[in-house]
Amino acid sequence: MADPAKLAAKLLADYAPGKFPVPVEDIAHALKVEIVRKRHDGPESSFALRDGAKLILGLNNNTSSRRQRVAIGHALGHLLMHGKTIIVCNAVRLARPGIASRGSDEEEAQANAFAADMLMPPKVVAAVFATRDGQAEALFPRDEVVAELAKKFDVSSEFMCYRLVSPGLLAS
């Protein structure tokens, strides 16, 4: 199984060097992953399906575009790192639940780490965080910092908070 940080760094170097926000959907297409969007009224966001050599990523297009970007990164992590036929994220209910398998906690953590490293590389986030208008972080309310950086990286505020807390840029 690949290291999430190394795999994300390789994909960025190969398909999107220096591009921010990261064109995650373009990377998925370059990897021959078919993205299918369908509206669903629940909180479910995505699934990743491996059908032989065919890779399919399903998205709930009832979620925000930023959430969809995170879901693409997360599902790509599953497709590239985990050998299962199908991974269902965020409790997606399928018509044939017998084939559905939820990832283990470790697999979910790996997919989250991969998505974070690909969409918000730690060194880039730290550099942007450190140079925000040349002002000290203490001068800004936490929610404003998270919202500002989430917008710059085109991800959900929740996922940006995950990135900022994990390397210790913000206190949890």
N, C-alpha and C positions, 0 to 999 in steps of 0.2 A: 504494500500500500504506500502511495506517495505521500511525502510530507506536504501538507497544505500550503505552507509559506513558499517552499521551493517550487511547487507546481504553479502557484499563482504568479510568482516572479518570472518563471519561464514563459508562461502564456503572455504576460505583459510584454516581455522582451521580444517575443516572436510576432505578436499580432497588434500591439498598441504601444510601442515605445514612446514614452513621454506624453501620451494623450490623456487628458483629464477634462471632464469626467471620462472614465474608462468606457469605451464603446462595447459594453458587455454583450449586447445582442449581435454585433458584428463578429465578435470573437466566437460566439456560439455558432453562427452561420459558417465561419471559416473552419470550424471543427465538424461541420456537416451535421449539426444538431438542428432538427426541425422544431420550430417553436409554434405551438398551437394555442390560441387564446379562445377562451369561452367564458361567458358570464356565469357566475355562480353567486348567489346571494348570501352565502355563509362566509365565515372568516377564513376558509381554506384558501391557500395561495398557489400551490404548485404540485406537480409530480414529475418524476423523471422515469422514462421507460426505455429499456434496451430490448429491441426486437431483432436479434441477430446482430448484424452490423448497423442497423438503423437505430439512431438515437432520437428520442422525442421528448420534448420538454413541454408540459402543459401548464398554462398560466390562467389564473382567474383574472379576467380583464375588468372585473368589478373593483379591483384594488387600484391604488394610485400608481402612476407610472414609476415613481421612485420605489415603491414596494415591489413592483414587477421587476425592476432592475436587480433588487436584492434577491428576489426569488430565482431569477435566471442564474445569478452567481451561485446561489446555494445549490440549486438543482444541478448545475454544471459540476460542482464539487462532488455530488453524489455520482454522477455519470462517469466522471474521470477517476474517482478514487475507490468506489465500491462496486463490486461485481454482481450485485443483485439485478434481477430482471426489472423490478419496479421498486421505486422508493416513493412513498407518499408523504408529503410534508404538510404540516399543520392540519392533520386530521382530515384530509380529503377522503370522502366516502366514494368508493367506486361501485359500479353495478355488480361487479364480481369480486366481493371482498375476499374470497379464497385466495386470489393471486396477490392481493395487496399485502405488502410487508412494510411495516414502519421501521425506519432505521433505528439502530440502537442509540443510546445516549452518546456513546463515543462517536458513532458515525454522524450524528447531528452536530456535535461539537466540531468535528473535522470539516463538515460542509459549511458551517458558520465561519470557521477560521479561514477556510479557502475563500469564501465570498468576501469577507472583510479584507483579506490581504490582496485580493484582486481589485476590488472596487475602491478600497481606501488603503493603499500601501502604507504601513506604519511610518516609514521615513518621510514620505510625502506629507502625510497628515501632521506629523510632528513639526515639519518645516513650515507648513501653512499655519498651524496653530501658533507657533513661536513668533511668526512675523505678522500676525493680524494687526494691521495698522500701527505696528510698533508699540502697541499698548500692552500693559501687563494684564494677564488673565483675570486678576483680582478685580479689575475695574468693570468687568462685564458680568451680568447675571448668567448663570450656567445655561439657562434655556436659550438665551440669545446666542451664546457661543455654539451650542449644539445646532440650532437652527441655521446659523450662518454657514457652518462647515457642511451641514447636510446639503444645503443648497449648492455649495461649491462642488461637492462630489456627486451630487444628484442621487442621493440615497435617502431613505427615511430617517427621521430624527432618532427613532429608536435604535436603528442600526449604527448611526454615527455615535450615539451615546455608548453603545457596546464597544466601538473602536476606541473612543477616547478614554474609557475606563480601563480597558484591558492593558494598555501600556502604561497606565497611571497618569495620563495627561490631566484627567479630571478625577476627583475623588468620587467613589461610588456612593 
